[in-house]
């Protein structure tokens, strides 16, 4: 029998609706259930008897490259650990798999490593609180993505986004002018929750605030996450790379 196993490459940890960048390993959670010993003098054949007790969602461990510019991912995770803030998190498997695990979690640990002969790494752990939910059906996805330039002499001009938008095309690009400071985007996914850079947006509605671009000469990756509601399905994740020349 030919195996149906698939590569885990491309799996992402989403923390507070933003990617945590450059993770090399995502482990867990190992979900468990306690058992309660109810053995008595009346237990048949003097064998111990048990009943189910509370369940635990377990922990998630991550290891990766330290990216100090990852303000919405690694840096935000660290800040949430210091504050003890509970967040929504997803482990999203590759888009070809179409499955994910959704849970609430507390950032439990954050550790750096800086060996003299290797990269600076980061390790972290999340404690799941409550019941995780596994979704094996994938959301329909985004059908339209348009945008405008913000700032500069060409402000308001339409973005030329390529390739043509399709629900199962996940990487897009566009080029703006050197003096363009931001972009206004409209993502359409009817019947879906739409989040752009982690911010909740309306489907088919232009972002009310421009997404700030990196300085001229640097690309900006805009992360778009859509998932169906009220019957939640596994999200589809899109990235628009905005090129701003020097």
Backbone bond lengths (Angstrom), bond angles and torsions (degrees), N, CA, C in turn:
res aa  C-N    CA-C-N  psi(-1)  N-CA   C-N-CA  omega(-1)  CA-C   N-CA-C  phi
1 X - - - 1.456 - - 1.521 109.82 -
2 X 1.329 117.57 130.50 1.465 122.27 179.86 1.519 109.56 -74.96
3 X 1.325 117.23 133.24 1.461 121.68 -178.36 1.532 111.38 -66.07
4 X 1.317 115.20 145.84 1.462 121.57 175.46 1.529 111.20 -102.60
5 X 1.338 117.37 10.33 1.456 121.09 179.38 1.513 112.07 -63.06
6 X 1.325 116.11 148.68 1.466 121.31 -179.56 1.524 109.96 -128.93
7 X 1.311 116.04 158.23 1.457 121.94 178.46 1.522 110.69 -70.22
8 X 1.325 115.35 143.55 1.454 120.26 176.41 1.518 112.84 -85.47
9 X 1.347 117.05 -0.96 1.467 119.85 -177.84 1.529 110.57 -60.20
10 X 1.313 115.72 130.54 1.457 120.54 -179.63 1.515 113.93 100.22
11 X 1.349 117.71 -2.71 1.461 120.29 175.48 1.527 109.19 -66.25
12 X 1.322 116.53 140.29 1.464 121.50 -176.62 1.517 110.97 -126.75
13 X 1.328 115.44 146.26 1.456 121.71 167.69 1.520 107.79 -100.59
14 X 1.318 115.13 121.00 1.466 121.48 178.39 1.516 108.03 -102.50
15 X 1.314 117.43 122.12 1.469 123.22 -179.18 1.525 108.43 -117.59
16 X 1.334 115.90 117.62 1.463 120.47 -178.30 1.529 110.99 54.61
17 X 1.340 115.48 39.47 1.476 124.57 174.88 1.527 113.58 69.63
18 X 1.335 116.97 22.61 1.455 122.04 172.33 1.524 109.86 -131.57
19 X 1.321 115.68 149.71 1.458 120.47 177.71 1.523 110.97 -68.91
20 X 1.326 116.37 144.67 1.462 121.00 163.30 1.524 105.72 -96.96
21 X 1.319 116.02 115.37 1.458 121.07 -169.00 1.529 113.26 -76.91
22 X 1.326 114.22 151.44 1.463 126.15 169.40 1.525 113.76 55.16
23 X 1.332 115.30 46.43 1.459 119.89 171.79 1.527 109.02 -83.68
24 X 1.316 116.17 136.39 1.464 121.57 178.37 1.519 111.70 -97.86
25 X 1.331 116.52 -26.33 1.449 120.49 -177.71 1.515 109.72 -146.70
26 X 1.330 115.97 133.85 1.460 122.52 174.53 1.517 106.06 -125.32
27 X 1.330 117.12 114.62 1.450 121.19 -175.50 1.518 112.69 -113.82
28 X 1.321 115.78 141.45 1.457 120.65 177.43 1.514 111.44 86.57
29 X 1.324 115.21 -171.49 1.463 126.35 5.05 1.526 111.57 -84.96
30 X 1.347 114.94 151.05 1.461 120.75 173.12 1.530 106.54 -95.48
31 X 1.311 115.71 96.26 1.460 120.41 -178.68 1.531 109.73 -77.29
32 X 1.324 116.29 137.60 1.459 121.16 -176.68 1.526 110.25 -135.53
33 X 1.317 114.40 164.51 1.467 120.51 173.66 1.525 108.73 -133.58
34 X 1.324 115.65 130.44 1.452 120.12 175.26 1.528 109.83 -70.08
35 X 1.335 115.03 155.62 1.455 120.70 172.53 1.520 108.98 -121.66
36 X 1.299 115.99 147.61 1.456 122.45 -178.08 1.520 108.54 -113.72
37 X 1.323 115.40 125.04 1.463 121.47 -179.40 1.531 109.28 -76.49
38 X 1.318 116.37 117.57 1.471 121.16 179.82 1.531 110.70 -116.69
39 X 1.342 115.42 23.80 1.459 120.07 -179.63 1.531 111.00 -61.79
40 X 1.298 115.36 139.34 1.468 120.62 178.33 1.529 109.76 -138.50
41 X 1.329 115.09 178.09 1.460 119.12 176.41 1.524 111.79 -64.13
42 X 1.327 116.42 -15.67 1.461 120.24 -178.53 1.531 112.71 -97.28
43 X 1.330 118.03 2.33 1.462 120.25 -178.60 1.525 110.11 -63.70
44 X 1.331 117.59 129.88 1.464 121.48 -176.08 1.524 112.84 -57.67
45 X 1.325 115.58 132.29 1.473 123.25 173.70 1.520 113.11 59.37
46 X 1.351 116.52 20.74 1.473 122.00 177.45 1.535 112.21 60.15
47 X 1.359 115.52 34.45 1.466 120.75 174.81 1.529 109.19 -100.78
48 X 1.312 115.11 142.62 1.465 119.18 178.14 1.524 110.67 -65.56
49 X 1.334 115.96 145.09 1.455 122.60 177.95 1.534 108.98 -120.53
50 X 1.299 114.54 144.89 1.461 120.15 -178.06 1.521 109.92 -133.96
51 X 1.347 115.21 153.55 1.457 122.10 169.26 1.521 107.29 -125.75
52 X 1.306 114.76 159.55 1.466 119.42 -178.69 1.524 110.88 -70.80
53 X 1.315 115.52 137.76 1.460 122.12 175.62 1.515 110.91 -110.24
54 X 1.343 118.17 -159.82 1.465 121.13 -179.28 1.525 112.31 -64.28
55 X 1.313 115.51 148.84 1.464 121.61 176.33 1.522 109.90 -101.30
56 X 1.316 116.49 156.61 1.465 122.57 177.45 1.520 109.39 -125.22
57 X 1.323 115.48 135.89 1.458 119.80 178.30 1.502 113.72 -71.61
58 X 1.351 117.05 -17.62 1.451 121.00 176.66 1.521 113.48 86.47
59 X 1.312 115.23 -167.99 1.457 123.35 -179.55 1.519 110.62 -120.66
60 X 1.327 114.78 154.29 1.463 122.53 173.08 1.520 107.27 -116.03
61 X 1.317 117.31 131.24 1.465 121.89 176.04 1.519 109.46 -112.46
62 X 1.318 116.20 142.43 1.457 121.15 179.41 1.526 109.97 -134.02
63 X 1.317 115.44 147.97 1.458 122.77 176.45 1.517 107.74 -138.73
64 X 1.333 116.02 139.52 1.456 118.32 179.51 1.505 113.11 -169.80
65 X 1.312 114.90 -165.63 1.458 122.20 177.22 1.522 109.69 -87.37
66 X 1.322 117.14 137.64 1.460 120.00 176.29 1.520 109.20 -71.58
67 X 1.339 116.56 123.30 1.465 122.38 178.08 1.530 106.97 -124.46
68 X 1.328 116.63 98.07 1.462 119.50 -174.24 1.530 111.70 -71.77
69 X 1.342 116.89 -16.95 1.471 119.73 177.00 1.527 112.28 -82.46
70 X 1.330 117.51 -5.44 1.466 121.17 -178.53 1.532 109.44 -80.77
71 X 1.335 115.23 70.89 1.457 120.44 -172.95 1.525 113.23 -66.25
72 X 1.343 116.80 -33.82 1.457 119.72 -177.43 1.525 112.34 -86.64
73 X 1.332 116.69 -11.02 1.451 121.26 -178.64 1.514 112.28 -112.58
74 X 1.338 117.10 -89.78 1.462 120.78 -175.18 1.528 112.77 -60.70
75 X 1.315 116.93 -45.18 1.468 120.29 -177.51 1.530 110.83 -66.19
76 X 1.333 116.58 -41.23 1.465 120.37 178.13 1.521 110.96 -66.00
77 X 1.330 117.29 -39.45 1.460 121.19 177.53 1.526 110.42 -59.34
78 X 1.334 116.23 -45.64 1.470 120.73 179.58 1.528 110.77 -61.46
79 X 1.330 116.39 -43.48 1.469 119.92 179.18 1.526 110.71 -63.08
80 X 1.323 117.19 -38.87 1.463 120.73 179.05 1.518 111.94 -68.21
81 X 1.340 117.28 -31.47 1.456 119.61 175.74 1.525 110.47 -65.90
82 X 1.328 116.20 -41.93 1.463 120.02 179.75 1.525 111.59 -64.74
83 X 1.324 116.58 -36.46 1.463 120.43 -176.75 1.527 113.23 -89.52
84 X 1.354 117.04 -14.98 1.452 120.33 -177.34 1.516 113.66 74.11
85 X 1.329 116.45 24.87 1.465 121.21 -176.47 1.525 111.45 -79.05
86 X 1.317 115.88 127.57 1.466 121.02 175.88 1.513 109.26 -78.85
87 X 1.346 115.90 138.73 1.466 120.87 -177.99 1.532 110.90 -133.07
88 X 1.335 114.25 159.13 1.461 120.75 169.64 1.523 108.93 -79.87
89 X 1.325 116.46 136.26 1.467 120.42 -179.96 1.524 109.45 -138.08
90 X 1.323 114.57 152.49 1.463 122.25 176.43 1.521 108.47 -132.38
91 X 1.308 116.60 141.50 1.464 121.27 160.83 1.523 105.22 -103.70
92 X 1.320 115.68 112.60 1.465 120.75 -175.60 1.523 108.49 -108.21
93 X 1.295 115.73 117.91 1.460 121.48 179.26 1.528 110.01 -75.09
94 X 1.323 118.08 166.38 1.473 120.10 -178.18 1.523 111.74 -49.68
95 X 1.325 115.82 147.15 1.461 120.66 -175.29 1.519 112.33 -58.13
96 X 1.327 117.94 -30.16 1.459 120.37 178.65 1.522 112.13 -68.27
97 X 1.345 116.73 -22.62 1.465 121.41 177.47 1.528 109.79 -82.98
98 X 1.344 115.98 -44.15 1.458 120.28 174.56 1.508 114.87 76.05
99 X 1.338 118.64 27.63 1.457 122.28 -179.70 1.519 109.89 -126.61
100 X 1.334 115.74 159.80 1.457 120.13 179.54 1.521 110.18 -159.72
101 X 1.325 115.12 164.01 1.458 122.52 175.67 1.523 107.69 -122.36
102 X 1.319 116.25 125.83 1.465 122.91 -177.89 1.517 109.10 -110.43
103 X 1.338 117.15 136.73 1.464 120.36 179.97 1.527 110.33 -161.82
104 X 1.328 114.87 164.21 1.458 122.50 169.50 1.521 107.29 -97.25
105 X 1.338 117.17 143.50 1.460 119.12 -175.68 1.521 111.41 -151.06
106 X 1.317 113.55 159.25 1.458 122.60 174.28 1.525 107.70 -114.16
107 X 1.319 116.67 130.65 1.460 120.69 176.26 1.526 108.30 -66.93
108 X 1.317 116.93 116.27 1.466 121.49 -170.56 1.522 113.46 -97.65
109 X 1.334 116.79 -36.23 1.464 119.28 -178.43 1.511 110.25 -151.88
110 X 1.325 115.23 157.55 1.470 122.72 179.74 1.516 106.55 -151.79
111 X 1.328 117.30 116.86 1.456 121.10 -173.28 1.516 110.89 -133.30
112 X 1.325 116.41 136.87 1.464 122.67 177.99 1.525 110.22 -103.73
113 X 1.332 115.36 152.43 1.459 120.99 172.16 1.520 107.99 -136.80
114 X 1.339 115.91 135.76 1.471 120.52 -177.31 1.519 110.00 -138.05
115 X 1.339 117.71 72.05 1.467 120.22 178.21 1.529 110.98 -67.78
116 X 1.325 115.81 154.14 1.463 119.24 -175.99 1.518 112.22 -70.20
117 X 1.347 116.92 -19.81 1.457 119.73 -174.27 1.525 112.72 -120.02
118 X 1.321 117.17 22.60 1.457 119.13 -178.70 1.522 108.66 -152.72
119 X 1.311 115.57 179.74 1.464 122.54 -178.34 1.526 111.29 -70.26
120 X 1.326 115.14 164.64 1.464 121.07 170.44 1.525 107.15 -82.50
121 X 1.309 115.78 123.55 1.454 120.47 -177.09 1.509 112.35 -114.22
122 X 1.316 115.04 168.43 1.460 121.09 177.63 1.526 108.16 -136.84
123 X 1.321 115.39 139.41 1.457 122.24 174.29 1.516 107.57 -128.39
124 X 1.317 116.00 144.51 1.454 119.72 -178.49 1.512 110.00 -151.14
125 X 1.342 115.50 164.13 1.456 120.91 178.08 1.519 109.18 -138.84
126 X 1.336 114.87 147.05 1.461 122.72 178.12 1.519 107.99 -122.30
127 X 1.322 116.96 132.80 1.458 121.56 173.50 1.521 108.86 -97.61
128 X 1.327 116.32 117.92 1.465 120.07 178.47 1.514 109.47 -74.49
129 X 1.327 115.96 136.14 1.450 121.47 174.86 1.524 108.44 -117.07
130 X 1.315 116.73 127.73 1.457 119.97 -176.80 1.514 111.97 86.70
131 X 1.318 115.06 -165.59 1.462 122.03 -173.42 1.528 111.62 -94.95
132 X 1.332 118.30 123.03 1.473 120.13 172.93 1.531 109.91 -74.25
133 X 1.333 115.20 156.73 1.464 120.22 178.54 1.514 109.21 -126.75
134 X 1.335 115.91 126.88 1.460 121.69 177.91 1.518 108.91 -94.55
135 X 1.342 116.20 126.78 1.464 121.86 177.08 1.528 108.58 -112.21
136 X 1.313 115.83 125.30 1.466 120.11 -178.82 1.525 112.25 -112.72
137 X 1.345 116.61 -5.95 1.470 120.85 173.54 1.518 108.26 -100.74
138 X 1.323 116.93 135.85 1.460 122.05 -174.60 1.528 111.36 -95.24
139 X 1.333 115.79 142.90 1.458 121.28 177.16 1.527 110.68 -63.15
140 X 1.339 115.38 156.25 1.469 120.20 -177.50 1.524 111.52 -63.84
141 X 1.340 117.22 -39.98 1.454 119.95 174.05 1.511 115.44 105.33
142 X 1.330 114.93 178.95 1.460 124.44 -176.12 1.531 110.26 -82.03
143 X 1.313 115.91 136.15 1.467 119.88 -178.26 1.529 113.26 -111.16
144 X 1.342 117.23 -22.88 1.468 120.74 -178.81 1.523 108.44 -140.66
145 X 1.333 116.65 139.08 1.456 122.74 172.77 1.520 108.11 -141.15
146 X 1.327 116.01 116.59 1.464 121.59 177.95 1.520 108.38 -130.69
147 X 1.326 115.47 168.23 1.453 118.53 -179.81 1.514 113.12 -166.19
148 X 1.334 114.35 170.65 1.457 122.42 178.02 1.523 109.62 -133.46
149 X 1.333 114.05 154.86 1.459 119.62 173.92 1.527 109.53 -77.76
150 X 1.327 115.35 147.34 1.471 121.20 178.35 1.524 107.96 -127.46
151 X 1.329 115.75 127.65 1.457 120.31 -177.60 1.519 111.64 84.63
152 X 1.319 115.93 157.57 1.459 120.61 179.63 1.518 112.49 84.38
153 X 1.324 115.52 176.19 1.460 120.32 -175.06 1.523 112.22 -70.54
154 X 1.335 117.02 -20.17 1.469 120.81 -177.40 1.533 111.65 -104.68
155 X 1.321 116.90 23.89 1.467 121.44 -178.30 1.526 110.63 -57.09
156 X 1.303 116.19 136.82 1.459 121.61 -179.69 1.511 114.03 93.34
157 X 1.325 117.37 -13.49 1.464 119.95 179.33 1.522 110.30 -69.85
158 X 1.328 115.82 146.52 1.462 120.94 -177.69 1.523 111.39 -70.66
159 X 1.325 115.84 142.76 1.453 120.91 173.67 1.522 109.69 -77.54
160 X 1.314 116.02 142.26 1.461 120.98 173.53 1.531 106.14 -99.19
161 X 1.332 115.25 100.50 1.463 121.70 -174.68 1.522 108.89 -99.21
162 X 1.322 115.60 128.34 1.468 121.01 178.54 1.521 109.47 -129.39
163 X 1.342 116.43 154.14 1.465 129.05 -7.72 1.522 111.23 -72.20
164 X 1.325 116.32 -173.59 1.460 120.63 176.84 1.528 109.37 -60.41
165 X 1.325 115.94 140.81 1.458 120.37 -175.25 1.526 110.60 -69.97
166 X 1.319 115.32 132.22 1.466 122.84 174.77 1.519 107.27 -143.07
167 X 1.315 117.45 150.07 1.463 120.39 -174.50 1.525 111.97 -59.49
168 X 1.324 118.27 -31.00 1.457 120.88 -176.99 1.529 113.02 -107.33
169 X 1.334 115.98 22.34 1.469 121.20 169.20 1.520 106.07 -109.06
170 X 1.316 116.83 121.28 1.458 119.78 -167.02 1.528 114.63 -109.47
171 X 1.327 117.91 -9.53 1.463 121.36 -179.01 1.520 110.16 -122.07
172 X 1.329 116.43 127.90 1.462 122.72 -178.74 1.524 109.31 -132.09
173 X 1.325 114.89 163.66 1.448 119.24 178.86 1.511 111.79 -147.47
174 X 1.328 115.67 158.13 1.458 122.51 172.71 1.518 108.08 -157.24
175 X 1.325 115.90 159.93 1.460 121.86 179.31 1.519 109.47 -121.60
176 X 1.329 115.66 134.18 1.458 121.25 178.04 1.525 108.67 -114.19
177 X 1.321 117.35 -174.77 1.460 121.82 179.20 1.529 110.31 -88.84
178 X 1.309 115.90 162.79 1.460 120.04 -179.67 1.525 112.17 -61.60
179 X 1.350 116.67 -29.99 1.468 119.23 -178.35 1.533 112.87 -93.80
180 X 1.332 117.66 5.10 1.463 120.85 175.54 1.525 107.98 -76.87
181 X 1.318 117.08 125.86 1.467 120.57 -175.30 1.526 113.75 -102.29
182 X 1.345 116.17 -13.01 1.453 118.29 -178.58 1.517 110.97 -163.64
183 X 1.328 115.21 175.90 1.460 120.66 175.63 1.523 109.31 -135.08
184 X 1.331 114.95 148.57 1.456 122.66 173.33 1.524 107.08 -110.41
185 X 1.314 117.74 124.40 1.463 121.52 -173.69 1.525 111.56 -116.98
186 X 1.325 115.04 150.86 1.453 123.08 173.04 1.525 107.85 -129.69
187 X 1.332 116.24 114.12 1.460 121.39 178.61 1.523 108.19 -111.27
188 X 1.313 116.14 129.92 1.464 121.24 -179.14 1.524 110.29 -111.90
189 X 1.323 115.22 122.17 1.461 122.44 175.07 1.527 105.35 -149.30
190 X 1.315 115.78 88.27 1.471 121.63 -173.06 1.524 110.17 -60.91
191 X 1.352 115.58 133.32 1.455 120.91 -179.30 1.514 113.90 77.59
192 X 1.331 116.79 12.72 1.457 121.96 -178.15 1.529 111.27 -117.59
193 X 1.323 115.33 156.42 1.457 122.49 161.70 1.526 106.76 -80.87
194 X 1.319 116.80 133.61 1.463 121.86 178.92 1.528 108.60 -117.86
195 X 1.312 116.57 126.18 1.466 121.43 174.82 1.528 108.65 -126.85
196 X 1.326 115.30 129.57 1.457 122.16 178.17 1.523 107.98 -119.52
197 X 1.328 116.20 120.28 1.469 121.99 -173.37 1.536 110.36 54.01
198 X 1.329 115.58 35.57 1.447 121.10 177.11 1.517 115.57 85.05
199 X 1.327 117.46 -10.14 1.465 121.85 -175.88 1.525 109.65 -92.01
200 X 1.321 116.16 132.84 1.459 121.25 179.03 1.527 109.86 -68.85
201 X 1.329 115.82 124.64 1.457 121.84 179.74 1.529 108.96 -125.77
202 X 1.313 116.92 158.64 1.455 120.49 175.83 1.520 110.51 -82.31
203 X 1.330 116.59 143.28 1.454 119.68 176.42 1.526 109.89 -66.29
204 X 1.325 115.63 130.20 1.456 120.92 -179.25 1.513 114.06 74.54
205 X 1.331 117.64 12.80 1.465 122.31 -177.97 1.527 108.91 -116.22
206 X 1.322 116.39 132.33 1.463 120.24 179.60 1.522 111.21 -65.41
207 X 1.325 116.31 140.26 1.462 120.11 177.28 1.522 109.33 -57.19
208 X 1.333 118.54 128.10 1.465 120.51 -177.23 1.518 113.60 -68.96
209 X 1.315 116.10 -22.82 1.471 121.91 179.62 1.520 108.31 -121.91
210 X 1.327 116.47 135.73 1.462 120.48 -179.79 1.522 110.85 -64.90
211 X 1.317 115.74 143.24 1.462 122.19 174.77 1.518 107.22 -82.82
212 X 1.306 116.33 117.93 1.463 121.67 -175.62 1.528 111.05 -69.60
213 X 1.317 115.70 134.38 1.459 121.11 179.14 1.520 111.17 -93.28
214 X 1.316 115.40 155.64 1.452 120.59 172.89 1.529 109.79 -66.06
215 X 1.335 117.97 165.61 1.467 120.53 -179.21 1.524 112.44 -56.66
216 X 1.331 116.20 157.45 1.460 121.63 178.10 1.526 109.55 -53.45
217 X 1.330 114.98 137.04 1.450 120.81 -177.02 1.514 113.61 96.59
218 X 1.343 117.09 -6.19 1.464 121.52 179.25 1.524 110.42 -121.78
219 X 1.335 115.97 143.15 1.459 121.17 174.35 1.526 110.06 -80.12
220 X 1.319 115.68 156.11 1.462 122.37 174.23 1.518 108.46 -125.91
221 X 1.318 116.93 126.15 1.461 121.27 176.08 1.524 109.03 -95.59
222 X 1.321 115.98 124.18 1.454 122.27 178.53 1.527 107.95 -105.77
223 X 1.319 116.34 120.59 1.459 122.59 -175.14 1.525 109.96 -95.02
224 X 1.329 115.96 127.63 1.467 122.34 -178.47 1.522 108.22 -123.11
225 X 1.322 115.77 125.13 1.456 122.00 -178.67 1.522 108.59 -122.82
226 X 1.331 117.33 127.67 1.459 121.02 178.99 1.519 109.18 -131.24
227 X 1.337 115.33 139.76 1.462 119.23 175.80 1.514 109.93 -151.94
228 X 1.332 115.10 147.36 1.451 121.27 -173.71 1.527 112.15 -70.81
229 X 1.320 115.72 150.77 1.449 123.93 177.60 1.527 107.66 -150.05
230 X 1.343 121.89 153.49 1.472 126.26 4.77 1.521 114.02 -80.36
231 X 1.328 118.33 -17.41 1.469 119.71 174.06 1.521 107.08 -84.23
232 X 1.327 115.58 98.99 1.462 120.16 -171.76 1.525 110.49 -67.97
233 X 1.337 114.52 137.68 1.456 121.91 173.06 1.528 108.25 -126.88
234 X 1.305 115.91 166.87 1.456 121.20 -179.20 1.530 110.47 -58.97
235 X 1.337 117.56 137.10 1.465 119.62 -174.77 1.521 113.58 -74.39
236 X 1.314 113.58 159.75 1.468 120.86 166.76 1.530 106.64 -107.76
237 X 1.331 115.51 139.73 1.460 122.21 -174.09 1.524 109.91 -118.57
238 X 1.323 115.73 129.11 1.457 122.07 -177.18 1.523 109.81 -125.27
239 X 1.330 116.58 152.03 1.472 121.58 176.37 1.523 108.60 -132.17
240 X 1.323 115.32 126.65 1.467 121.99 172.33 1.527 107.81 -105.82
241 X 1.331 116.95 117.97 1.460 121.95 177.54 1.518 109.10 -94.91
242 X 1.330 115.59 116.60 1.456 121.69 -178.89 1.533 108.17 -100.34
243 X 1.329 115.99 118.18 1.456 121.56 -179.63 1.525 109.09 -94.77
244 X 1.332 114.99 123.42 1.476 121.11 178.30 1.526 107.22 -118.69
245 X 1.337 117.31 105.29 1.471 120.09 -176.13 1.522 112.93 -65.80
246 X 1.307 115.07 159.11 1.465 121.02 179.27 1.524 110.05 -72.80
